[in-house]
């Protein structure tokens, strides 16, 4: 396998043709219709829709969805994200129970919940987070749960509420390398996100984070970020291709070949991650049910190497 090239930054106005390995499945089938109905009937939001996820057809077709709590309007304006930015509506205190009931009706063994940023709230939305996790676990005691959380501005008390609720996995995405953070995650801070992941791990959580590739980062910067994540003892890493949701968002500067994703996966395991999910269509919640169990990913990798 060839070494990963240093990624150059082409003209942002240039149109880059999408390669055939980025073809996605159309949303069809009875399972898709079932999930669609649950989301609509319970007046729930999903990051699958709000984030224009390329795997929505596949995941909903398998009966799973990633629920988004605290509304569908974010107080931040990240340059990569399709979720609407603006003034959010009032907190819906009945939402935790509705999410728990929807997960119960789906009868899934593993569920994923995320949220918009609610920087205007004194508690950052952490009370709703706590209530939702507890409601889901009460109504679905055998269902494992991953929570993809915002940074809560790095406030320890707010992060502690998530730890106290004790989901099986807590994820917070770095999204990009340090050198790109200011242009990609405008109101976020690279080091603050690392501190959030450190606090979660110190609180006993199984931790997870993800990066998008193809927005001007270099090979050395990717590996440096992976090393920083290992320094805070991150367990699970996801690497995927950035896809521009609209013309108003950051352009794709490069489509990363599957062979390069495979090499980064190899590097990740050698750095010591417990599970590395790496591929063009990988998103944070993709195959997340496999990320719960300690040692599972590393075991698969070691078995592959023995063949």
N, C-alpha and C positions, 0 to 999 in steps of 0.2 A: 504493500500500500504506500502510495506516495505521501510525502510530508505535506501537512496543511500549508497552503500558500499564505503569504501575508496579504491581507485583504486591502485592496486599493479602494478609493472613493471616487466613483465616476461622477459625471455631471448629473446633478439631482433631477434635471429635466429630461434626461434620457429615459426612454421606455425600454424596460428589460422584459423580454418575453418569458412568461411563466413556463417552466419545464414540465414535461409530462409526468414526472414523479410527484407532482403536487395535485394531481387529480383527486377529487373527493367524491364520496358516495352521496347520492341524492337522498333526501329524507322521505322514505316510503315505508309501508308495512303497518301491520296492526299494532305492534309495540310502539312505533313512533306516534300513531294516532292516540294510543292510550296515554302516553306521557303528555302529549299536546293537550289532551282533554283535562288531565289533572292540573296542569299549569294554569290553564284558562279558568277552570271551575273554582280553583282556590285563590285566584287573583295573585299568583306568585310571579316573581321575576326570576329569570335565569341568565347567567353570564353567557350561556350557549347562544342565546338570541342577542342580548345587548352587546356582546363582544364579537358577534359575527364569527363564531368558532367554526373552523372547517370540518370538525368532527361531529357536528351536531346530528347529522343523519345517522352516523354509525352508532353513537352513544344512545340517542333516543330510540333507535331501532333495537337496542339491547335492553331498553327499559330503564336507563339511568340518565340523570340530568344533574347539573350543578346549580343549586339554588342561590340566588343573590338576595340577601336581606338588606334592610334599611333603605328600601326604595331603589329606583333605577336612575337617579340623578346624582352625580358625584360633585363634590366641592373642589376637586382638582381637575386639571386640564392636561393630562399626559398626552404627549404628541403622537403616541402609538395607539391609543385606546379608543374604541368605538362607543363606549358608554357616554351618554349625554352629560355635559357639564352645566351647572347652574345652581339655582337655589332649590334644595331638596324640600319635599313636603314634610309635614309633621311626622314624628315617629309613630308607627303603627304598633301599639303594644300587644295587639292580638296576633301579630305576624308569627311569633315563635310557635304558637300552637298550630297554626295553619300549615307551617312547614313540616312540623312533626307529623301531622295527620296525612299530608301528601306522601311523605316518605313511608309511612305505614301502609298506605294504599298501594304504593309501588312494590312493596314487599322485597326491597333490595337488601342485600347483605352488607353493602357499603354505600355511604352517601357522602356527598361533597357540598359544602356551603361556603360561599364567599360573600363579600359585601362591597358597596361603594365606600369611598372615604366620606366621613361626616365630621369634618374639622370644625363645623359651626357648633357642634354639641359639646357641652362641658365634659361629658364622659366619652366623647369620641365614638359613641355607639356601642361601647363595651358592655353596657348593661343588657342591651338587646342581644348582643352576642352571647353573653352568659345565659340568659333566659332561653335562647334558641337551642343551644347545645344541651341544656338540662331538659328541655321539653322533648327534644328528639330522643335522648337517651331514656327518658321515662317511658315514652310510648313505644320505643323500638329498642328494647334492652339487648338484643342480639346483633343489632346493626352497628358496624364500625363506622367511624366518622372522621373525615378530614375537614379541617377548617382552613381556608385560604384567607388570611387576615390582612388588613392594612397595617401601616406602621404605628398608628395611634400616636403619631408625633413623638414616639419614643418614650412616652410617659409610663413608668413602671407599674403604677396602680392599674392602669387600663389593660396592660398586657397580662398582669397577674390575674385579672378576671377570667381571661381565656384559659390560663393555666389551671385555675381553680375548677373550671368546668370540666377539665380532663378529657378532651377529645383524643382519639388514638394518634392522629397526626396533625401537626400545625404547620402550615406553609405560609411563607411570606416571600414574594418574588423580588429578586434583585432587578430583573428584567434585562439589564444591560451592564456593560463594563463601566468602571469608574469614570473613564474619560468621556463617556457618552451620557452620563446620568443627567447632567444639567439640561441637555436638549431633549432627552427622551422622557424623563420623569421630572417635570419642571419644578414641582413643589416638594419633591422627595430629596433625600440625601443618602448617598451610597453608604457612608460610615454609620449613619443612624440605622439603616436597614440591617447592617451586620450586627449592630448592638441589639436590635430586636431579636434576631435569630440566636444571639448569644444568651439573652435573658430567657428565651423559651427553652433552650437546651439546659441551662442551669436550673430551670424549674421542673426538669424531668420529662420534657416533651420529646417525642420523635419529630425531628424537624426536616423541613423540605423547602427548596427554593428553585427558581427557574430563570433561565436566560433566553432571550430572543436573539437570533443571529441574522446577519445580513443587513445591518444598519451602520456599517463603517468601522466595526471593531477589527482588530488584528488577532492573529493566532496567539501572540504573546499576551495580549490583554485578556483573551478568553481564559487562558491557563492561569494567569495571575488572579483573576476573579475566582476561579475554581479553588485555587490555593487559599485565598482569603476565606472562602466558605468552609474549607476544611479546618482552618484555624479556629473557627467557632463551632467545630465538631458537627457540622451539618450531616444529616444521614442520607437524604434523598435529593438528587439533582435531576432536573429536567432541562433539556436543550432542544429548542425547536426553531423553525424558520419564521422570521417576521413576515407577515403579510399585510400590506397596506389596506386598511378598511375603507377609506375614501380618499379622494384626491386632496383633501384638506390635511391629511395626516402625513407623517414622515414617509418618504418614498423608500421602496426597497432598493438597496444599493448592490445587493448580490444575492443570488440564489445559491445556497450552500448544498453541495452534492451529498447524497446519502453516504458515500464513502468517507467524507470528511466527518459527518456525524458519527459514523462507526468508529473512526479513530479517536474522536473526542470522548466517546464512551469508554474506550480502552484506557485513555489517559485518566479519566475520572475514577475508574476502579483502581488503577495503580496509585492514585493519590489517597485512596482510602475510603471513598464513598461507599455506603452500604447498598445503594441502588442508584443506577444511572439510566435514565430514559432519554434516548438521544435519537432524533430523526426529524425530517422535514415537517411532518404534521403533528409532532408532539406538542401538547399544551399541558399546562400544570396539572389538570385533573384527568388527563388521558391515561387510562389503565391504572388509575389511582388505587383501585382495590388491591393491586399487587404490591403497593408501596408500604402497606401496613406492617408486614411481617419482617422482623429483623433477620437479616442474613439471607433472605430469599433471592434478592437480586445478585448478590455476590456469589451465591451458590450456582446460579444459572451461568454466570460469567465463567466461573472456574470449570464447570462442566463443558462449556463451549471450547475452552482452551485445551481441554484434555483430548478432544476428538482429533 
